[in-house]
């Protein structure tokens, strides 16, 4: 039960930190607050819950199953890179909800404000999820 509680806290923390990264990117890009980008919130939440989180947990399970003999820092860095790649992949899927695969023909979309906001959200969740799971593994190892 303690493991479930810790991982629930990690999921909630990475979800809200993703919105923090989103808002930071919106501020850095000088996007006005009255823009329509707040309409992305439900779509980001749906993709976070149903796409990103399952992949994040699968990556964590794979890394825990096949731990290399390298140091904990290298494992954490590899896990973080894998989670960021999944986060970028998930951010590329969100525009498909609005127009299908026609977005693949427009590569500039992913470098637009829209794409940067989505990427910042999912990269932020991946970073916090990686750090949180690494800290949780250390904490749970001490309890055993």
HELIX and SHEET records of a PDB file:
HELIX    1   1 UNK A    2  UNK A   28  1                                  27    
HELIX    2   2 UNK A   36  UNK A   40  5                                   5    
HELIX    3   3 UNK A   41  UNK A   47  1                                   7    
HELIX    4   4 UNK A   48  UNK A   52  3                                   5    
HELIX    5   5 UNK A   53  UNK A   65  1                                  13    
HELIX    6   6 UNK A   72  UNK A   94  1                                  23    
HELIX    7   7 UNK A   96  UNK A   99  1                                   4    
HELIX    8   8 UNK A  100  UNK A  105  5                                   6    
HELIX    9   9 UNK A  107  UNK A  111  5                                   5    
HELIX   10  10 UNK A  113  UNK A  143  1                                  31    
END                                                                             
